[in-house]
Amino acid sequence: MSTDSTALPPVVDPDTWRRELDALRAREKAATRELDAIAAQRRRLPMVELPDYTLDGADGPVRLADVFDGASQLIVYHHMWSPGQEWQCGGCTGFTSQFTRLDVLRNYDARFVVVTQGPIDEALAYRRRVGNTMEWYSTANSPFGADVGAPAGGGFAVNVFLRDGDRVFRTWHTDGRGTEQLSHTFALIDLLPYGRQEEWQDSPGGWPQSPTYSRWLDSPDVAALYGPGA
């Protein structure tokens, strides 16, 4: 990416820069406190009990309660799936590629898995191809995905579940940009002076913005970056 002098922030003296930074930091601190309050409200959400769903896993059919693998809490990322495609959703592929060290969740009695509407054999082959380390499951033969906001042909989503013995409860759900809070990639990019370079973002005039740059993950060629076997 190239820039010119029309695409640069203004240059000021250190005292002016510090005042501007302090003003921004005040807003950032307020946002942090608001996120804390949102998390507190999330912990107080009621929940709904689910039926005894059966998904398909690497070793065959598995009850939803057993997907927890002994943990009491479960985060599920619902990966979009297009039948017959060599490369699946670039956004989902890039999103899941962030999570390479999930063992820390065990310290919190939790697990993170991917569930897709794709057939389990295809799903597992794609998991290997892109180098994912978390377990994948299929809901192709179960109404589970459709019942929790991730139907066949639908978008991506995140659901959180709580297990009490063999009883499973749905505690939280989001989709679309709501999933960004799980991403460290966007958090890093948002720190940059030019940000995500997406046309919808509020940026100063002259800032680089491109409708194709923001969709680099949707290019099948980029999928080769995600892991071995591509």
N, C-alpha and C positions, 0 to 999 in steps of 0.2 A: 504494500500500500504506500503510495506517495502522498505527500502533503505539500502545501505551499503556505506562504505567509498569511493568507486569508483564513487558514484553518488552524489558528493557534490561539490559545487563551491569552488574554491581556497580560502584559508584564508589568508588575508593580513592585514597590519597595517592600522589604521584609515586614515592616510594621503593618502595612495595609493588608498583605497576604495573611498575617496572623489574625487580624480582626475578621477578615472574611472566613477564615478557617474556623475560628471560634464560634461564629454565628452558625455555620453549617454544623459544627459538632453539637451545638445545643439542640438542633433539630434531630440529629442522629441519635443523641441520648434519649430524646423524647420518644423516638420511634422504637428504640430498644425497650423502653419501659412499657410502651403500648404492646409490643410483641410478648413481653412477659405477662401482661394482663390477658392477652388472647390465649396464651398457653394455659394460664390458670383457668380460664373459662372452658377451654377444651378438656381439661382434667375433670371438670364438673359436668360434662355432657352426660345425659342419659344414654342408654344403649338399647339395642334391640336384639332379641335372641334369634338365631338363624336355625334353619333345618339342618339335618345331618347330611350335608353335601358330600359327594365323592368326586374327587378330581383324578386325573391321570398323572402319574409321576414316572421317574426313571425305572422304578421297580414294579410298575403296574398301578392299579387303582389304589387310592389312598383317601381315607376320610379327612375332611377338613380339620377335624380336631387333631389328627396325627401330623398334619403339615406343620404344626407348631413345634414338632420334634422335642416335646417335653417342656418347652417354654410356656409362659402364660400369656405372652403378648406377641402379636404378629403384624408386621407391615407387609402389605402386598402391593407390588407395582404391576398394574395391568398393561401389558405390552400390546400395542396395536399389531394386528396381523392381517396381511393381504395374501390370500391363497395363491399359490403358484409363483410368487415373486422370489427372485434370487436374493434380493436385499429387502429387509423389512424396514419399517418406519425409521428414518434417519434420526429423528428426534429421540425416539425411544431407545434406539441403539446407542446413541451418544450419552443419553441420560444414565442408562444402566452401566455404561462403561466406567462411570465415576466410582462405583462402589467395589473396591478391590479388597478392603480390609473391614469386613463386617463382624469379625469375632468379638469386637467390643460390645456388641449388642447382647452377648451372652451374660455380660456383667450386669445387665439390666433386665435379665430374664425375658429376652425378646429375640426375635428372628426376622430376617428380611428375605422375601422370596419374590420371584417373578411368576405371574400367571398370564397365560395368553389363550386366545381362542383357537390358535393353531393346533393341529394334531400333534400329539406328544412326540412322535418320532421326528417330525419336522422341527418342532420347537427345540428339542435337545440337540439336533444337528446344528441349528442356528446358534444356540448357546455356545457350543464348542467353536463354531466358526468365528464368532466375535470375541471369544476369550472371557466370557462371563464366569465369575467364580461362585455366584449364588445359585441356589437350586431353582429350577424351572418346573412349572406344572401346567397342565392343560385343562381347560374347562370346556373343550370342544364337545364332550359327551355329557355335560352337566349344565343346568340352568344357572349355576353359581355366578358366572360372569355377568350375564344379563340381569340377574337379580340385584347385583351390587353396583350397577352403573357402568358396566364395561361389556356391552353386548357385542356379538359378532358384527364387524363392519363399523363399530363405534370407535371413539377416541380412547386416549390413554387416561388412566385414573390411578389414584392411590386410595386404598382402604386400610383401616387399622382394626384389628380384632383382639378380643380378650377371651381367654379360655378359663373355664372353671370346671375341672374334670373333663367330662365329655361334652359339656355345654359350651357353645361358641356364641359370642356376642359381637355385633358390629358397633364400633365406638366412634368412628370418624371416617369421613370421605372427602376427597377433593378431586378436581380434574382441571384441565386447561392450565392456566398460569398459576393456579393454586399449588401445583406440584413444584414450583420454583423454589419454595422454601426448603426442599430437600436437596437442592443442587448447590454445589460449591462453584461450579463453572460460571453460572450467571453472576454469583456474588463477586467473583474475581473480575469478570469483564466489566461489571458495573462500577468498579473502582477506577477504571481507565478513563483518561480525559475524553476519548472518543466514544466510550460506552459500547453498546451493542451494534451501533451503526444501523439501526433499524428505522425505517421511515416514520413509524408511528411515535417514536420517542421525541421528547422535547429537547432539542439540541440547538445550540447557537447556529446562526446562518454561516454557511461555508463548511460546516462539519461534514466529514465523509459519511454519506448514507447511501445504502444500496439495497434494493429489494432482493438481490441475489446473494449478497454477502451474508445477510442474516440467516439465510437458509442453506448454509454450507453443509449442515448435517444431512440435508435431504438428497445430497448427491451420492449415488451408489458407490462412486469411486472412493469416497472418503471412508466407507465402511472397512476398507482394507487396513485402516489405521487402528482399528479397535482390538485386534488380537491376532494370534497365529491362525493359520489355516485358511486365511482369506486369499 
